[in-house]
Each structure stands twice: as structure tokens, then as C-alpha cells.
């Protein structure tokens, strides 16, 4: 059986969305914090002006953490894609496009193959003992290769189980 490789990376649109949302919320929360001169009511409890400003600065800092994540995702979406490698005996894939680590699962050890959709995101889930691997459909480039990957993994896993 030939070795198959599939390009695996997050799309630029997802990356840009994370970056834009994080930037807008961080900037607006920071602006509100700097201009704040009133109290904030939260669940019936009134915060002082100083506490209100601290809360808004905390929200701004939280969303500012998303800016480097969005930048990294955007840069990786434009870089050379990572690879999902399917051999006759195992499958190797990145844990996610933004991580450098990979997971390798032997086809004979696979206990569950499932395709699930949550919030319009389709994920191919592979489980072998305690190892799990989730391959997001939107990260396989081109998207038509997702079905090829799924079908091939199912066939090779079944053949490995018979042999094994």
C-alpha cells in the first residue's frame, strides 16, 4: 500500500477572525477602562469606580492574549502546511496546526473511528486506547481530500485488524 500524505493547516479566514475579534475586544475594553468614571453593576452588586476600571483592564488583558495566538495561526496558515501521513501500518498527524508535536497511532490498535459535527465543524476522530486524534475537516487542504482520508483510514484499519 502506498504512503499517502494530506496537507493539514488552519485556514487564513479562521486565523484572521481570531485576530480581529481579539484585537477589537482588547482595544474596546482598554478604551472603556481608560475612560471609565462610573460604577458597574454585576449581578446586583455595584463595583466602585476603581474596581470597575480594574475589571475592564482585566477583560482587555484577557482578550489581548488572543492577539499572539491569532497572529501565530495567521502566519502558520500562510506557511508550508503540516502533513497527515497514512502508511500501511499507522497514521501520523499534528495534534493541531499550531502545535509542532504529532500523534502516531498504529492502525491495528484503533478502537473507534467516528465522524462528528459540532457547531458546523466536522471532525474525524480516531481513538486507540488512551490515544486520541481529531482531524478537522476545514484543516485538510483541499477539503475534498477529507473523505478520501476517512475512507482510506477505515479500509486500512479494517485490513490491519484482520491481519493483526
C-alpha positions as CSV (number, residue, x, y, z in Angstrom):
1,X,0.0,0.0,0.0
2,X,1.4,3.4,-0.9
3,X,2.1,6.1,1.7
4,X,-0.5,8.9,1.4
5,X,0.1,12.4,2.6
6,X,-2.5,15.1,3.2
7,X,-1.9,18.9,3.7
8,X,-3.0,20.0,7.2
9,X,-3.3,23.6,8.2
10,X,-5.8,26.1,9.5
11,X,-7.4,28.4,7.1
12,X,-6.5,32.1,6.9
13,X,-10.1,33.1,7.5
14,X,-10.3,31.4,10.8
15,X,-7.0,32.9,11.8
16,X,-8.0,36.4,10.7
17,X,-11.3,36.1,12.6
18,X,-9.5,35.2,15.9
19,X,-7.1,38.0,15.4
20,X,-9.7,40.6,14.6
21,X,-12.1,39.6,17.4
22,X,-9.3,39.5,20.0
23,X,-8.0,42.9,18.8
24,X,-11.4,44.6,18.8
25,X,-12.4,43.4,22.2
26,X,-9.0,44.2,23.8
27,X,-8.9,47.7,22.3
28,X,-12.5,48.5,23.2
29,X,-12.2,47.1,26.8
30,X,-9.0,49.1,27.3
31,X,-10.6,52.2,26.0
32,X,-13.6,51.8,28.2
33,X,-11.3,51.2,31.2
34,X,-9.3,54.3,30.5
35,X,-12.4,56.4,30.1
36,X,-14.3,54.8,32.9
37,X,-15.6,57.2,35.6
38,X,-18.8,55.3,36.6
39,X,-19.7,52.3,38.6
40,X,-20.6,48.9,37.1
41,X,-23.4,46.7,38.3
42,X,-22.8,43.0,38.1
43,X,-25.5,40.6,39.2
44,X,-26.9,43.2,41.6
45,X,-23.6,44.1,43.1
46,X,-22.2,47.6,42.5
47,X,-18.5,47.9,41.9
48,X,-16.6,51.1,42.8
49,X,-15.1,53.2,40.0
50,X,-11.7,51.8,40.8
51,X,-12.9,48.2,40.8
52,X,-14.8,48.8,37.6
53,X,-11.7,50.1,35.9
54,X,-9.7,47.1,37.2
55,X,-12.4,44.7,35.8
56,X,-12.3,46.4,32.4
57,X,-8.5,46.3,32.3
58,X,-8.6,42.6,33.2
59,X,-11.0,41.9,30.3
60,X,-8.8,43.9,28.0
61,X,-5.7,41.8,29.1
62,X,-7.6,38.6,28.6
63,X,-8.6,39.4,25.1
64,X,-5.1,40.8,24.4
65,X,-3.8,37.2,25.0
66,X,-5.7,36.2,21.8
67,X,-3.7,38.5,19.6
68,X,-0.5,36.5,19.6
69,X,-2.5,33.3,19.1
70,X,-4.3,34.8,16.1
71,X,-1.0,36.1,14.7
72,X,0.6,32.6,15.0
73,X,-2.4,31.0,13.4
74,X,-2.3,33.5,10.6
75,X,1.4,33.0,10.0
76,X,1.0,29.2,10.0
77,X,-1.9,29.4,7.6
78,X,0.4,31.0,5.1
79,X,3.4,28.8,5.8
80,X,4.2,25.4,4.3
81,X,1.4,23.1,5.5
82,X,2.0,20.2,8.0
83,X,1.3,16.7,6.8
84,X,-1.1,13.9,7.8
85,X,0.8,10.8,6.8
86,X,-1.0,7.5,6.3
87,X,1.1,4.3,5.9
88,X,0.1,0.7,5.7
89,X,0.6,0.3,9.5
90,X,-0.1,3.7,11.1
91,X,-1.3,7.3,10.8
92,X,0.7,10.3,11.9
93,X,-0.9,13.7,12.3
94,X,-0.2,17.0,14.1
95,X,-2.2,17.5,17.3
96,X,-3.3,20.8,15.7
97,X,-1.9,23.1,13.0
98,X,-0.5,25.4,15.7
99,X,1.5,22.7,17.5
100,X,4.7,21.1,16.5
101,X,4.0,17.8,18.2
102,X,2.5,14.9,16.3
103,X,0.5,11.8,17.3
104,X,1.1,8.4,15.7
105,X,-1.5,5.7,16.0
106,X,-1.0,2.1,14.8
107,X,-3.9,1.1,12.6
108,X,-4.2,-2.3,14.3
109,X,-4.7,-0.6,17.7
110,X,-7.6,1.6,16.6
111,X,-10.7,1.0,18.7
112,X,-13.0,3.7,17.3
113,X,-13.4,5.7,14.1
114,X,-16.1,8.4,14.1
115,X,-17.0,11.5,12.2
116,X,-18.9,14.0,14.3
117,X,-20.2,17.5,13.6
118,X,-20.4,20.1,16.4
119,X,-21.3,23.7,15.6
120,X,-20.8,23.2,11.8
121,X,-17.3,21.8,12.4
122,X,-16.7,18.3,11.1
123,X,-14.0,16.3,12.9
124,X,-12.7,12.8,12.1
125,X,-12.0,11.2,15.5
126,X,-9.6,8.3,15.8
127,X,-9.2,6.5,19.2
128,X,-6.7,3.8,20.1
129,X,-6.6,3.0,23.8
130,X,-5.8,6.3,25.6
131,X,-4.6,8.0,22.4
132,X,-6.9,10.2,20.6
133,X,-6.6,12.1,17.4
134,X,-9.0,14.6,15.9
135,X,-8.7,15.8,12.3
136,X,-10.7,18.8,11.5
137,X,-12.3,18.8,8.0
138,X,-11.5,22.5,7.4
139,X,-7.8,21.9,8.0
140,X,-7.4,19.3,5.3
141,X,-6.5,21.1,2.1
142,X,-8.3,20.7,-0.3
143,X,-11.4,19.9,1.6
144,X,-12.4,17.1,-0.8
145,X,-9.4,15.1,0.5
146,X,-11.1,14.7,3.9
147,X,-13.4,12.0,2.6
148,X,-10.5,10.3,0.9
149,X,-8.6,10.3,4.1
150,X,-11.5,9.0,6.1
151,X,-12.3,6.2,3.7
152,X,-8.7,5.1,3.4
153,X,-8.2,5.0,7.2
154,X,-11.3,2.9,7.6
155,X,-10.2,0.4,4.9
156,X,-6.6,0.2,6.2
157,X,-7.7,-0.1,9.8
158,X,-10.1,-3.0,8.9
159,X,-7.4,-4.7,7.0
160,X,-4.9,-4.3,9.8
161,X,-7.4,-5.7,12.3
162,X,-7.9,-8.8,10.2
163,X,-4.1,-9.3,9.8
164,X,-3.3,-8.3,13.4
